[in-house]
Amino acid sequence: MRDKPALGNAWHIYCRLFGYVRRYGHYLLLALLASMLYSGIDAWFASFIKPLVNRGLVGKDHDFLQRVPWLVMAVFMLRGVASFVSNYNISSVSRTVILKLREDIFRHLQRLPAHYYDNASSGGILSLILFSVEQVANASADVLTTAVQATCLIIGLLVVMFYTSWKLSLLYFIIMPVILVIMRYTSQRVRRLSLSIQTTMAHLTHIAEENIEGYREVRSFGGETYEMARFSKALRVNRQREMKVVAARSISTSSVQLAAALALAITLFIAAHDIYHSILSPGSFLVLIATMLMLLKPLKDLTSMQNRLYRGIAGAQSVFEMLDIPPEEDSGTQVLAHARGELELRHVTFAYTPERNVLHDISFHVQPGEVVAFVGHSGGGKSTLISLLPRFYNDYFGDILLDGKSVREYRLQDLRHQFAVVSQSITLFNDTIANNIAYGQFATATPETIRAAAKAAYLLDFIETLPQGFDTLVGEDGVLLSGGQRQRLAIARAILKNAPILILDEATSALDTESERYIQAALDTFMRNRTTLVIAHRLSTVEHANRIIVMEKGHIIESGSHAELLAKEGAYAKLYRLQFRDARTT
C-alpha cells in the first residue's frame, strides 16, 4: 500500500482512531471514572499503612484495630466493583470499535475499483481485516484507560509520598527525564517494527490461502516440500520481527524499573538515616517504601502501554491507508430500470498500466436482441472488453453507450443490473443451492422462480436426487459439485436475474457433449429478445450469431456473419478450418 504523508504522524492517526472511540463516550467516561476510583483506592491503601502501624500496632489502639478488617473489606469490595465496571466497559468499547472498523473496511471493499483487486493479494486483505484491526484494539479505549488508571495511581502515590516526606519524594522527579527518553526511543523502534510485522502477517496469510485453495495442484505436482519451505521461511521472518518487538519492550520496561529502583535505593538509604534521627516514624517509613514499590507497576504499565499503543497505531495506519483509497467512481445520476439492450462502443482504448494498451480504438454497434460473438486467440482482449461494459474499469478513452447514453451517466447499481454474466471462472458461495441461484435477487426470488430457473438450466433432475434438495450446501466455491453442475448453477443464476443483456464467457466449456446440447437449447430460449455477447474459443458454438467479431492483440481485425467471414478467407476462416481439422482427427 502507498504511504500517505498525512498518516505519517502518530498523533494524527490516534486522533482519527479516537473518533471511533468518541462515539461511545458515555461508556468510556464511566470506565475512566471507575479507573480513577480504582487507582484512588490503591493510593489510599498505601497511606493507610501509616495509621495502621503507628496507631494500631505501635499505639495498641484496640478499637481502631477491630474496625480495620471491616474497613479493608468494604474498601476492597468497592475496588472490585470499580475494576469490573472499568474492565467491562473498556472491553465493550474496544470490541465495538473493532466491529465498526471491520464493517467499514468490508463496506469499503464493496466499492473499491477493480484496479485495487488486481494489485492487492487476498491474503493481504484478510490480514488487514483480521490481524491489523485486532491490533487497533490495543491503541483505542483500553490504552486510554490504562493511561488514566496508571497516571491517577502515580499521582495518588506521589501525593502520599509528598505528604509523608516531600524532600525524599523529589528524588523521583530526577529520574523522570531518563524514563521519558527511554520511552520515546522504544516507541519509535516498536512502531517501525510493528509496520514490518503487518507486512509479514499479510505475506503469511497469502501463502496459507494459496496453499489451501490450490491443495490439488500442490499435491498433484509434488509441491508440498516447496510450500512447507516457503511457509517456514515466512514464519521465521515473522518470528524474528516479533522477537525484536519483545526485546525492545522488555529492555524498555527493565530500564524504567531499574531507574525507579535506583531512586528507591537512594530513598531507602536516606529514609533509614532519617529514622535513625527520629525524623520519620515507623509508619511513615513503611508508607514511603510501600508507595515506591507500588510506583513500579504503573510505571511498567505506562511503558508497556506505549509499546501496545504504537503497535496498534501501526495497524491503524494500514487500515486507514486502505480506507483512504478512493472508491470506484459513481457520478452517474441517470436511473435505468430495464434497458432495451442497444450497445455502442466508440473508439475505446484501454490499458491496465500506462506502458501498454490492451484495447486499441475499438468501435462497434449492437442492436437490441442481437447475438454478437467475440473470437480470437487468448490474450486478444475479449474478456477485458466485456469487463468495460458494466464499468469495472472506468479509466478508458472513448465512450461506451447503452441505449444511446454513455454508461458513465447511469448509476452504477442500475447499470450493472442490466447485465447477467456466465463466465468460465464461476464463483459459488458456501451456501445452499437455492441461495446460490437467487444470489443478489433475494428480495424478489421465490421458491417457484428458483425452481423454474433450475429447470431451465437442466439442473432440476440433479437437485431432486439430493436428500436436502435446494437446501443442500455446495461447499467452498462449489467444491461438492462437478464442473458441469457448477456451470449449470451459474446459468440458472443468470436466468433468474432476467437481465436484458446476457454475457456468456465460455459458458459451456465445462460441460460434456450431452449436457452442452441441453444447455445450449436452454440458452437459445433464454437469449430470445435479449442482447447477447458471447466469448467463445470453440467456433462451432457461435456459427448462428448475428455477427462475429474477430480480435487479435486488442484490435478488431474482422467482423461479419459466419458465412461472410468464411468467404473472406481471413483470420476467422483459418481458425475455423484449424478447429474443424482438429475435431476430425480426434
RODO-2510 file (C-alpha; in nm, 4 decimals, decimal comma):
residues 586
     n   res          X          Y          Z
     1     m     0,0000     0,0000     0,0000
     2     r     0,1136     0,3501    -0,0738
     3     d     0,2353     0,5776     0,2025
     4     k     0,0377     0,8918     0,2692
     5     p     0,2096     1,1909     0,4297
     6     a    -0,0979     1,2744     0,6363
     7     l    -0,0728     0,9374     0,8060
     8     g     0,2934     0,9742     0,8930
     9     n     0,2141     1,1427     1,2197
    10     a     0,1206     0,9075     1,5016
    11     w    -0,0832     1,1746     1,6759
    12     h    -0,2902     1,2289     1,3620
    13     i    -0,3599     0,8562     1,3371
    14     y    -0,4551     0,8305     1,7032
    15     c    -0,6882     1,1303     1,6791
    16     r    -0,8576     0,9688     1,3816
    17     l    -0,8826     0,6402     1,5662
    18     f    -1,0196     0,8148     1,8730
    19     g    -1,3007     0,9382     1,6509
    20     y    -1,4320     0,5809     1,6630
    21     v    -1,3915     0,5679     2,0417
    22     r    -1,5633     0,9036     2,0958
    23     r    -1,8926     0,7642     1,9675
    24     y    -1,9177     0,5624     2,2880
    25     g    -1,8062     0,8438     2,5189
    26     h    -2,0612     0,7676     2,7939
    27     y    -1,9267     0,4134     2,8353
    28     l    -1,5718     0,5429     2,8195
    29     l    -1,6395     0,8128     3,0773
    30     l    -1,7894     0,5562     3,3151
    31     a    -1,4835     0,3334     3,2655
    32     l    -1,2448     0,6233     3,3265
    33     l    -1,4251     0,7273     3,6460
    34     a    -1,4149     0,3666     3,7671
    35     s    -1,0431     0,3509     3,6839
    36     m    -0,9784     0,6687     3,8805
    37     l    -1,1675     0,5249     4,1766
    38     y    -0,9703     0,2005     4,1470
    39     s    -0,6383     0,3877     4,1460
    40     g    -0,7505     0,6183     4,4267
    41     i    -0,8294     0,3194     4,6492
    42     d    -0,4808     0,1762     4,5877
    43     a    -0,3228     0,5111     4,6761
    44     w    -0,5428     0,5366     4,9857
    45     f    -0,4387     0,1905     5,0972
    46     a    -0,0719     0,2939     5,0800
    47     s    -0,1428     0,5941     5,3005
    48     f    -0,3477     0,3769     5,5374
    49     i    -0,0312     0,1892     5,6341
    50     k     0,0851     0,4846     5,8460
    51     p    -0,2096     0,4921     6,0927
    52     l    -0,2244     0,1112     6,0851
    53     v     0,1368     0,0903     6,2081
    54     n     0,1591     0,3994     6,4294
    55     r    -0,1866     0,3930     6,5821
    56     g    -0,2751     0,0259     6,5699
    57     l     0,0470    -0,1721     6,6043
    58     v     0,2703     0,0737     6,7885
    59     g    -0,0035     0,2661     6,9774
    60     k    -0,2042    -0,0505     7,0645
    61     d    -0,5400     0,1132     6,9776
    62     h    -0,7649    -0,1953     7,0011
    63     d    -1,0844    -0,0169     6,8899
    64     f    -0,9075     0,1006     6,5788
    65     l    -0,7674    -0,2468     6,5078
    66     q    -1,1157    -0,4003     6,5409
    67     r    -1,2568    -0,1588     6,2808
    68     v    -0,9692    -0,2156     6,0355
    69     p    -1,0854    -0,5566     5,8939
    70     w    -1,4341    -0,4223     5,8177
    71     l    -1,2925    -0,1084     5,6632
    72     v    -1,0484    -0,3035     5,4467
    73     m    -1,3244    -0,5449     5,3379
    74     a    -1,5593    -0,2610     5,2415
    75     v    -1,2886    -0,0696     5,0570
    76     f    -1,1739    -0,3720     4,8578
    77     m    -1,5311    -0,4660     4,7683
    78     l    -1,5639    -0,1159     4,6272
    79     r    -1,2318    -0,1662     4,4494
    80     g    -1,3618    -0,4903     4,2942
    81     v    -1,6772    -0,3184     4,1681
    82     a    -1,4695    -0,0346     4,0202
    83     s    -1,2382    -0,2868     3,8498
    84     f    -1,5335    -0,4746     3,6956
    85     v    -1,7037    -0,1576     3,5718
    86     s    -1,3797    -0,0297     3,4223
    87     n    -1,2735    -0,3549     3,2528
    88     y    -1,6201    -0,4414     3,1203
    89     n    -1,6909    -0,1012     2,9707
    90     i    -1,3442    -0,0693     2,8210
    91     s    -1,3699    -0,4151     2,6630
    92     s    -1,7135    -0,3264     2,5312
    93     v    -1,5848    -0,0056     2,3712
    94     s    -1,2745    -0,1768     2,2281
    95     r    -1,4651    -0,4669     2,0742
    96     t    -1,7276    -0,2302     1,9337
    97     v    -1,4538    -0,0177     1,7758
    98     i    -1,3126    -0,3344     1,6154
    99     l    -1,6609    -0,4294     1,4959
   100     k    -1,7158    -0,0865     1,3385
   101     l    -1,3710    -0,0832     1,1762
   102     r    -1,4267    -0,4260     1,0222
   103     e    -1,7697    -0,3184     0,9000
   104     d    -1,6198    -0,0015     0,7468
   105     i    -1,3403    -0,1992     0,5793
   106     f    -1,5773    -0,4608     0,4389
   107     r    -1,8217    -0,1927     0,3212
   108     h    -1,5351    -0,0047     0,1561
   109     l    -1,4168    -0,3234    -0,0142
   110     q    -1,7557    -0,3444    -0,1882
   111     r    -1,6887    -0,0061    -0,3509
   112     l    -1,3191    -0,0243    -0,4358
   113     p    -1,2284    -0,0240    -0,8061
   114     a    -1,1171    -0,3363    -0,9881
   115     h    -0,7626    -0,1976    -1,0115
   116     y    -0,7289    -0,2369    -0,6334
   117     y    -0,8107    -0,6081    -0,6509
   118     d    -0,5770    -0,6508    -0,9480
   119     n    -0,2820    -0,5284    -0,7392
   120     a    -0,3715    -0,6453    -0,3858
   121     s    -0,3426    -1,0033    -0,2630
   122     s    -0,6434    -1,1610    -0,0962
   123     g    -0,4131    -1,2745     0,1856
   124     g    -0,3092    -0,9153     0,2482
   125     i    -0,6721    -0,8021     0,2600
   126     l    -0,7627    -1,0805     0,5043
   127     s    -0,4633    -0,9941     0,7233
   128     l    -0,5811    -0,6334     0,7295
   129     i    -0,9348    -0,7288     0,8358
   130     l    -0,8295    -0,9860     1,0957
   131     f    -0,4794    -0,9049     1,2268
   132     s    -0,4377    -0,5293     1,1752
   133     v    -0,7811    -0,4421     1,3109
   134     e    -0,7202    -0,6620     1,6156
   135     q    -0,4032    -0,4640     1,6830
   136     v    -0,6105    -0,1469     1,6747
   137     a    -0,7837    -0,2619     1,9955
   138     n    -0,4534    -0,2005     2,1722
   139     a    -0,4483     0,1592     2,0515
   140     s    -0,8070     0,2554     2,1273
   141     a    -1,0028     0,2637     2,4507
   142     d    -0,8012     0,0195     2,6635
   143     v    -0,4772     0,2183     2,6161
   144     l    -0,6553     0,5346     2,7221
   145     t    -0,7923     0,3651     3,0308
   146     t    -0,4530     0,2159     3,1192
   147     a    -0,3005     0,5613     3,0834
   148     v    -0,5654     0,7188     3,3067
   149     q    -0,5503     0,4397     3,5644
   150     a    -0,1697     0,4343     3,5798
   151     t    -0,1409     0,8139     3,5794
   152     c    -0,4010     0,8523     3,8561
   153     l    -0,2241     0,5892     4,0645
   154     i     0,1133     0,7583     4,0127
   155     i    -0,0325     1,0961     4,1081
   156     g    -0,2046     0,9477     4,4122
   157     l     0,1096     0,7707     4,5270
   158     l     0,3199     1,0833     4,4732
   159     v     0,0722     1,2837     4,6815
   160     v     0,1056     1,0264     4,9585
   161     m     0,4847     1,0368     4,9280
   162     f     0,4985     1,4181     4,9362
   163     y     0,2659     1,4271     5,2328
   164     t     0,4883     1,1777     5,4116
   165     s     0,8245     1,3355     5,3162
   166     w     0,8438     1,5886     5,0336
   167     k     1,2234     1,6007     5,0407
   168     l     1,2628     1,2299     4,9730
   169     s     0,9859     1,2355     4,7107
   170     l     1,1791     1,4850     4,4969
   171     l     1,4145     1,2025     4,4000
   172     y     1,1514     1,0597     4,1701
   173     f     1,1444     1,3782     3,9648
   174     i     1,5165     1,3371     3,8960
   175     i     1,4581     1,0061     3,7124
   176     m     1,1566     1,1261     3,5097
   177     p     1,3653     1,2678     3,2179
   178     v     1,5521     0,9365     3,1994
   179     i     1,2234     0,7442     3,1840
   180     l     1,0842     0,9744     2,9143
   181     v     1,3934     0,9319     2,6954
   182     i     1,3721     0,5537     2,7264
   183     m     1,0027     0,5502     2,6405
   184     r     1,0472     0,7792     2,3390
   185     y     1,3274     0,5723     2,1879
   186     t     1,1410     0,2459     2,2421
   187     s     0,8150     0,3772     2,0984
   188     q     0,9823     0,4818     1,7739
   189     r     1,1514     0,1441     1,7339
   190     v     0,8367    -0,0511     1,8200
   191     r     0,6366     0,1460     1,5642
   192     r     0,8867     0,0738     1,2858
   193     l     0,8945    -0,2946     1,3735
   194     s     0,5151    -0,3126     1,4014
   195     l     0,4733    -0,1806     1,0485
   196     s     0,7074    -0,4523     0,9213
   197     i     0,5103    -0,7150     1,1172
   198     q     0,1935    -0,6055     0,9322
   199     t     0,3723    -0,6885     0,6061
   200     t     0,4954    -1,0290     0,7230
   201     m     0,1493    -1,1249     0,8509
   202     a    -0,0050    -1,0315     0,5151
   203     h     0,2582    -1,2464     0,3402
   204     l     0,1922    -1,5380     0,5764
   205     t    -0,1820    -1,5187     0,5191
   206     h    -0,1297    -1,5026     0,1439
   207     i     0,0907    -1,8151     0,1390
   208     a    -0,1508    -2,0096     0,3584
   209     e    -0,4510    -1,9076     0,1493
   210     e    -0,2803    -2,0047    -0,1769
   211     n    -0,1878    -2,3434    -0,0336
   212     i    -0,5391    -2,4111     0,0933
   213     e    -0,7112    -2,3054    -0,2286
   214     g    -0,4625    -2,4866    -0,4510
   215     y    -0,4176    -2,8043    -0,2494
   216     r    -0,4979    -3,0235    -0,5509
   217     e    -0,2261    -2,8631    -0,7648
   218     v     0,0208    -2,8729    -0,4746
   219     r    -0,0264    -3,2461    -0,4270
   220     s    -0,0564    -3,3276    -0,7968
   221     f     0,2759    -3,1625    -0,8785
   222     g     0,4516    -3,2664    -0,5569
   223     g     0,4894    -2,9138    -0,4233
   224     e     0,4441    -2,9995    -0,0547
   225     t     0,8142    -2,9611     0,0312
   226     y     0,8408    -2,6307    -0,1537
   227     e     0,5245    -2,4959     0,0162
   228     m     0,6499    -2,6003     0,3594
   229     a     0,9840    -2,4306     0,2969
   230     r     0,8146    -2,1141     0,1758
   231     f     0,5769    -2,1032     0,4729
   232     s     0,8538    -2,1831     0,7233
   233     k     1,0703    -1,9039     0,5843
   234     a     0,7844    -1,6541     0,6208
   235     l     0,7178    -1,7813     0,9732
   236     r     1,0823    -1,7334     1,0715
   237     v     1,0876    -1,3781     0,9364
   238     n     0,7680    -1,3007     1,1278
   239     r     0,9051    -1,4573     1,4471
   240     q     1,2313    -1,2633     1,4126
   241     r     1,0471    -0,9327     1,3906
   242     e     0,8100    -1,0253     1,6728
   243     m     1,1084    -1,1092     1,8935
   244     k     1,2656    -0,7719     1,8134
   245     v     0,9500    -0,6083     1,9447
   246     v     0,9594    -0,8281     2,2554
   247     a     1,3260    -0,7384     2,3108
   248     a     1,2616    -0,3665     2,2700
   249     r     0,9630    -0,3829     2,5039
   250     s     1,1491    -0,5864     2,7666
   251     i     1,4575    -0,3616     2,7589
   252     s     1,2366    -0,0550     2,7901
   253     t     1,0409    -0,1932     3,0863
   254     s     1,3542    -0,3185     3,2609
   255     s     1,5333     0,0152     3,2087
   256     v     1,2410     0,2121     3,3511
   257     q     1,2168    -0,0177     3,6504
   258     l     1,5940    -0,0035     3,7023
   259     a     1,5825     0,3769     3,7090
   260     a     1,2917     0,3623     3,9556
   261     a     1,4785     0,1054     4,1676
   262     l     1,7822     0,3350     4,1792
   263     a     1,5640     0,6137     4,3142
   264     l     1,4133     0,3668     4,5622
   265     a     1,7580     0,2553     4,6839
   266     i     1,8691     0,6150     4,7404
   267     t     1,5418     0,6892     4,9184
   268     l     1,5831     0,3855     5,1432
   269     f     1,9328     0,4969     5,2361
   270     i     1,8194     0,8487     5,3261
   271     a     1,4991     0,7257     5,4933
   272     a     1,6960     0,4863     5,7137
   273     h     1,9170     0,7803     5,8179
   274     d     1,6062     0,9889     5,8944
   275     i     1,4567     0,7094     6,1082
   276     y     1,7822     0,6851     6,2991
   277     h     1,7475     1,0550     6,3866
   278     s     1,3749     1,0095     6,4651
   279     i     1,2652     1,2316     6,1749
   280     l     1,0396     0,9586     6,0244
   281     s     0,8050     0,7417     6,2246
   282     p     0,7951     0,3664     6,1540
   283     g     0,4573     0,4117     5,9811
   284     s     0,5893     0,6927     5,7610
   285     f     0,8905     0,4837     5,6663
   286     l     0,6709     0,1896     5,5637
   287     v     0,4419     0,4243     5,3678
   288     l     0,7406     0,5517     5,1708
   289     i     0,8628     0,2015     5,0980
   290     a     0,5147     0,0809     5,0020
   291     t     0,4407     0,3752     4,7707
   292     m     0,7774     0,3467     4,5963
   293     l     0,7291    -0,0254     4,5393
   294     m     0,3750     0,0367     4,4195
   295     l     0,5045     0,3000     4,1767
   296     l     0,6954     0,0332     3,9851
   297     k     0,3777    -0,1278     3,8467
   298     p     0,2122     0,1851     3,6999
   299     l     0,5477     0,2896     3,5542
   300     k     0,5738    -0,0537     3,3934
   301     d     0,2129    -0,0251     3,2710
   302     l     0,2831     0,3127     3,1114
   303     t     0,5918     0,1742     2,9378
   304     s     0,4173    -0,1368     2,8052
   305     m     0,1125     0,0776     2,7188
   306     q     0,3078     0,2994     2,4826
   307     n     0,4501    -0,0140     2,3152
   308     r     0,0970    -0,1515     2,2664
   309     l    -0,0124     0,1905     2,1510
   310     y     0,2408     0,2053     1,8701
   311     r     0,1679    -0,1499     1,7590
   312     g    -0,1967    -0,0514     1,7422
   313     i    -0,1155     0,2694     1,5567
   314     a     0,0824     0,0654     1,3016
   315     g    -0,2295    -0,1469     1,2482
   316     a    -0,4488     0,1632     1,2331
   317     q    -0,2179     0,3187     0,9732
   318     s    -0,2622     0,0164     0,7452
   319     v    -0,6386     0,0265     0,7976
   320     f    -0,6722     0,3978     0,7270
   321     e    -0,4492     0,3755     0,4204
   322     m    -0,6938     0,1253     0,2739
   323     l    -0,9987     0,3270     0,3815
   324     d    -0,8475     0,6343     0,2128
   325     i    -0,8283     0,4653    -0,1287
   326     p    -1,0970     0,6398    -0,3381
   327     p    -1,3943     0,4155    -0,4209
   328     e    -1,4863     0,3475    -0,7816
   329     e    -1,6382     0,6494    -0,9478
   330     d    -2,0181     0,6604    -0,9390
   331     s    -2,1029     1,0082    -1,0617
   332     g    -2,3902     0,8946    -1,2824
   333     t    -2,7374     1,0221    -1,1975
   334     q    -2,9452     0,8597    -1,4698
   335     v    -3,1910     0,5991    -1,3388
   336     l    -3,2289     0,2863    -1,5544
   337     a    -3,4875     0,0250    -1,4658
   338     h    -3,4717    -0,2018    -1,7717
   339     a    -3,2580    -0,1324    -2,0769
   340     r    -3,3560    -0,2100    -2,4357
   341     g    -3,0108    -0,3595    -2,4856
   342     e    -2,8584    -0,1346    -2,7533
   343     l    -2,4800    -0,1131    -2,7127
   344     e    -2,2261     0,1009    -2,8933
   345     l    -1,8513     0,1422    -2,8461
   346     r    -1,6853     0,4491    -2,9932
   347     h    -1,3067     0,4459    -3,0337
   348     v    -1,2464     0,2726    -2,6983
   349     t    -0,8844     0,2375    -2,5893
   350     f    -0,7834     0,0868    -2,2547
   351     a    -0,4679    -0,0084    -2,0645
   352     y    -0,4207    -0,1736    -1,7254
   353     t    -0,0864     0,0065    -1,6971
   354     p     0,0332     0,3167    -1,8841
   355     e     0,3078     0,1177    -2,0585
   356     r     0,0890    -0,0943    -2,2866
   357     n    -0,2629    -0,0671    -2,4273
   358     v    -0,4781    -0,3792    -2,4082
   359     l    -0,7522    -0,2447    -2,6372
   360     h    -0,6900    -0,0187    -2,9375
   361     d    -0,9577     0,2057    -3,0896
   362     i    -1,2468    -0,0415    -3,0590
   363     s    -1,5740     0,0583    -3,2271
   364     f    -1,8873    -0,1451    -3,2998
   365     h    -2,2652    -0,1243    -3,2618
   366     v    -2,5034    -0,3907    -3,1253
   367     q    -2,8789    -0,3659    -3,1826
   368     p    -3,1242    -0,4824    -2,9127
   369     g    -3,1750    -0,8577    -2,9301
   370     e    -2,8649    -0,9222    -3,1409
   371     v    -2,6226    -1,2050    -3,0669
   372     v    -2,2631    -1,0915    -3,1118
   373     a    -1,9718    -1,3291    -3,0649
   374     f    -1,6100    -1,2393    -2,9934
   375     v    -1,3477    -1,4879    -3,1043
   376     g    -0,9719    -1,4981    -3,1390
   377     h    -0,6604    -1,6255    -2,9700
   378     s    -0,6180    -1,5964    -2,5916
   379     g    -0,4892    -1,2562    -2,4851
   380     g    -0,6702    -1,0762    -2,7641
   381     g    -0,8645    -0,8511    -2,5240
   382     k    -1,2064    -1,0156    -2,5436
   383     s    -1,2671    -1,0534    -2,1683
   384     t    -1,1180    -0,7089    -2,0993
   385     l    -1,3581    -0,5555    -2,3494
   386     i    -1,6564    -0,7226    -2,1837
   387     s    -1,5436    -0,6036    -1,8375
   388     l    -1,5656    -0,2406    -1,9526
   389     l    -1,9389    -0,2598    -2,0244
   390     p    -2,0534    -0,2715    -1,6578
   391     r    -1,7751    -0,0203    -1,5740
   392     f    -1,5496    -0,2469    -1,3729
   393     y    -1,2821    -0,0199    -1,5206
   394     n    -1,3616     0,3439    -1,5748
   395     d    -1,0316     0,4868    -1,6993
   396     y    -1,0742     0,4086    -2,0668
   397     f    -1,0604     0,6501    -2,3587
   398     g    -1,3524     0,6836    -2,5947
   399     d    -1,7105     0,6145    -2,4976
   400     i    -1,9456     0,3233    -2,4341
   401     l    -2,3171     0,3814    -2,4855
   402     l    -2,6157     0,1854    -2,3602
   403     d    -2,9482     0,2754    -2,5183
   404     g    -2,7877     0,5847    -2,6679
   405     k    -2,6436     0,7245    -2,3443
   406     s    -2,2924     0,6965    -2,2058
   407     v    -2,2660     0,4288    -1,9389
   408     r    -2,0948     0,6932    -1,7216
   409     e    -2,4296     0,8741    -1,6976
   410     y    -2,6048     0,5805    -1,5304
   411     r    -2,5902     0,4979    -1,1642
   412     l    -2,3553     0,2016    -1,1178
   413     q    -2,6135    -0,0125    -0,9431
   414     d    -2,8668     0,0445    -1,2206
   415     l    -2,6084    -0,0127    -1,4935
   416     r    -2,4862    -0,3446    -1,3531
   417     h    -2,8416    -0,4619    -1,3026
   418     q    -2,8714    -0,4751    -1,6824
   419     f    -2,6070    -0,7484    -1,7220
   420     a    -2,6195    -1,1182    -1,6394
   421     v    -2,2820    -1,2891    -1,6671
   422     v    -2,1960    -1,6574    -1,7019
   423     s    -1,8206    -1,6948    -1,7148
   424     q    -1,5734    -1,9766    -1,7362
   425     s    -1,4458    -1,8851    -1,3880
   426     i    -1,7535    -1,9473    -1,1766
   427     t    -1,7818    -1,8160    -0,8218
   428     l    -2,0153    -2,0055    -0,5901
   429     f    -2,0682    -1,9350    -0,2225
   430     n    -2,0608    -2,1822     0,0648
   431     d    -2,4379    -2,1700     0,0918
   432     t    -2,7389    -2,3651    -0,0288
   433     i    -2,8130    -2,4327    -0,3940
   434     a    -3,1235    -2,2143    -0,3664
   435     n    -2,9313    -1,9173    -0,2263
   436     n    -2,6609    -1,9526    -0,4918
   437     i    -2,9223    -1,9410    -0,7662
   438     a    -3,1018    -1,6468    -0,6025
   439     y    -2,7803    -1,4599    -0,5211
   440     g    -2,8382    -1,0853    -0,5496
   441     q    -3,2122    -1,1368    -0,6072
   442     f    -3,3129    -1,2389    -0,2553
   443     a    -3,5735    -0,9637    -0,2281
   444     t    -3,7707    -1,0825    -0,5325
   445     a    -3,6840    -1,4521    -0,5723
   446     t    -3,9408    -1,7097    -0,4655
   447     p    -3,9127    -2,0900    -0,4376
   448     e    -4,1142    -2,1139    -0,7587
   449     t    -3,8890    -1,8820    -0,9618
   450     i    -3,5762    -2,0519    -0,8244
   451     r    -3,7162    -2,3894    -0,9242
   452     a    -3,8083    -2,2613    -1,2700
   453     a    -3,4561    -2,1233    -1,3237
   454     a    -3,3025    -2,4546    -1,2162
   455     k    -3,5310    -2,6403    -1,4540
   456     a    -3,4420    -2,4090    -1,7422
   457     a    -3,0740    -2,4751    -1,6740
   458     y    -3,1327    -2,8552    -1,6722
   459     l    -3,0310    -2,8703    -1,3066
   460     l    -3,3619    -2,9766    -1,1522
   461     d    -3,3206    -3,3527    -1,2069
   462     f    -2,9866    -3,3469    -1,0251
   463     i    -3,1185    -3,1336    -0,7364
   464     e    -3,4173    -3,3624    -0,6777
   465     t    -3,1826    -3,6582    -0,6241
   466     l    -3,0195    -3,4812    -0,3264
   467     p    -3,1572    -3,5601     0,0233
   468     q    -3,1888    -3,1904     0,1084
   469     g    -3,2793    -3,0735    -0,2412
   470     f    -3,2447    -2,6990    -0,2874
   471     d    -3,1233    -2,6672     0,0737
   472     t    -2,8058    -2,8664     0,0005
   473     l    -2,4813    -2,6825     0,0770
   474     v    -2,2459    -2,6631    -0,2230
   475     g    -1,9222    -2,6289    -0,0216
   476     e    -1,6422    -2,3755    -0,0560
   477     d    -1,6710    -2,2317    -0,4098
   478     g    -1,8974    -2,5222    -0,5053
   479     v    -1,6338    -2,7864    -0,4398
   480     l    -1,9013    -3,0529    -0,3794
   481     l    -2,0397    -3,0107    -0,7321
   482     s    -1,8957    -3,1262    -1,0624
   483     g    -1,7726    -2,8745    -1,3173
   484     g    -2,0837    -2,9136    -1,5285
   485     q    -2,3150    -2,8790    -1,2286
   486     r    -2,1355    -2,5646    -1,1176
   487     q    -2,1711    -2,4127    -1,4639
   488     r    -2,5387    -2,5017    -1,4880
   489     l    -2,5951    -2,3457    -1,1465
   490     a    -2,4295    -2,0250    -1,2706
   491     i    -2,6565    -2,0328    -1,5771
   492     a    -2,9621    -2,0766    -1,3517
   493     r    -2,8476    -1,7698    -1,1556
   494     a    -2,8292    -1,5681    -1,4787
   495     i    -3,1710    -1,6927    -1,5898
   496     l    -3,3266    -1,5871    -1,2594
   497     k    -3,1735    -1,2383    -1,2835
   498     n    -3,3569    -1,1908    -1,6146
   499     a    -3,1307    -0,9068    -1,7282
   500     p    -3,1727    -0,7526    -2,0763
   501     i    -2,8059    -0,8138    -2,1668
   502     l    -2,6533    -1,1590    -2,1345
   503     i    -2,2764    -1,2144    -2,1351
   504     l    -2,1524    -1,5694    -2,1954
   505     d    -1,7786    -1,6136    -2,1426
   506     e    -1,7093    -1,9763    -2,2430
   507     a    -2,0334    -2,0621    -2,0619
   508     t    -2,0461    -2,4243    -2,1773
   509     s    -1,6748    -2,5026    -2,1592
   510     a    -1,7038    -2,7355    -1,8576
   511     l    -1,9952    -2,9400    -1,9898
   512     d    -1,9960    -3,2781    -2,1563
   513     t    -2,1456    -3,3102    -2,5041
   514     e    -2,4927    -3,4179    -2,3880
   515     s    -2,5150    -3,1526    -2,1166
   516     e    -2,3895    -2,8895    -2,3585
   517     r    -2,6672    -2,9761    -2,6016
   518     y    -2,9323    -2,9346    -2,3314
   519     i    -2,7777    -2,6127    -2,2011
   520     q    -2,7421    -2,4691    -2,5485
   521     a    -3,1120    -2,5330    -2,6065
   522     a    -3,1948    -2,3586    -2,2782
   523     l    -2,9685    -2,0676    -2,3646
   524     d    -3,1206    -2,0364    -2,7110
   525     t    -3,4608    -1,9921    -2,5488
   526     f    -3,3251    -1,7556    -2,2845
   527     m    -3,1369    -1,5450    -2,5430
   528     r    -3,4519    -1,4537    -2,7337
   529     n    -3,5301    -1,0815    -2,7169
   530     r    -3,2050    -1,0258    -2,5258
   531     t    -2,8812    -0,8703    -2,6367
   532     t    -2,6232    -1,1463    -2,6020
   533     l    -2,2473    -1,1130    -2,6099
   534     v    -2,0615    -1,4423    -2,6415
   535     i    -1,6911    -1,5064    -2,5898
   536     a    -1,6017    -1,8417    -2,7395
   537     h    -1,2983    -2,0397    -2,8443
   538     r    -1,4995    -2,3220    -2,9959
   539     l    -1,6269    -2,1601    -3,3135
   540     s    -1,8960    -2,4265    -3,3609
   541     t    -2,0907    -2,2665    -3,0731
   542     v    -2,1171    -1,9239    -3,2412
   543     e    -2,1993    -2,0132    -3,6010
   544     h    -2,5555    -1,8835    -3,5611
   545     a    -2,4562    -1,5479    -3,4100
   546     n    -2,5821    -1,2396    -3,5921
   547     r    -2,2277    -1,1109    -3,6031
   548     i    -1,8848    -1,2456    -3,5173
   549     i    -1,6049    -1,0060    -3,4203
   550     v    -1,2507    -1,1398    -3,4509
   551     m    -0,9977    -0,9822    -3,2135
   552     e    -0,6209    -1,0018    -3,2112
   553     k    -0,3838    -0,8185    -2,9767
   554     g    -0,6519    -0,5694    -2,8742
   555     h    -0,7632    -0,4857    -3,2304
   556     i    -1,0753    -0,5810    -3,4242
   557     i    -0,9402    -0,7420    -3,7384
   558     e    -1,2618    -0,8871    -3,8844
   559     s    -1,6362    -0,8564    -3,8365
   560     g    -1,9318    -1,0241    -4,0049
   561     s    -2,1565    -1,3308    -4,0044
   562     h    -2,0199    -1,6841    -4,0051
   563     a    -2,0759    -1,7218    -4,3797
   564     e    -1,9331    -1,3789    -4,4596
   565     l    -1,6159    -1,4408    -4,2610
   566     l    -1,5621    -1,7823    -4,4200
   567     a    -1,5984    -1,6236    -4,7612
   568     k    -1,3322    -1,3639    -4,6771
   569     e    -1,0745    -1,6395    -4,6287
   570     g    -0,9175    -1,4350    -4,3487
   571     a    -0,8241    -1,4973    -3,9849
   572     y    -1,1659    -1,6410    -3,8911
   573     a    -1,1608    -1,8890    -4,1793
   574     k    -0,8156    -2,0090    -4,0756
   575     l    -0,9259    -2,0539    -3,7135
   576     y    -1,2409    -2,2369    -3,8208
   577     r    -1,0625    -2,4769    -4,0559
   578     l    -0,7947    -2,5436    -3,7931
   579     q    -1,0578    -2,6371    -3,5325
   580     f    -1,2557    -2,8410    -3,7862
   581     r    -0,9420    -3,0353    -3,8816
   582     d    -0,8567    -3,0947    -3,5120
   583     a    -1,2131    -3,2143    -3,4477
   584     r    -1,1888    -3,4662    -3,7324
   585     t    -0,8564    -3,6065    -3,6106
   586     t    -0,9767    -3,6601    -3,2502
***
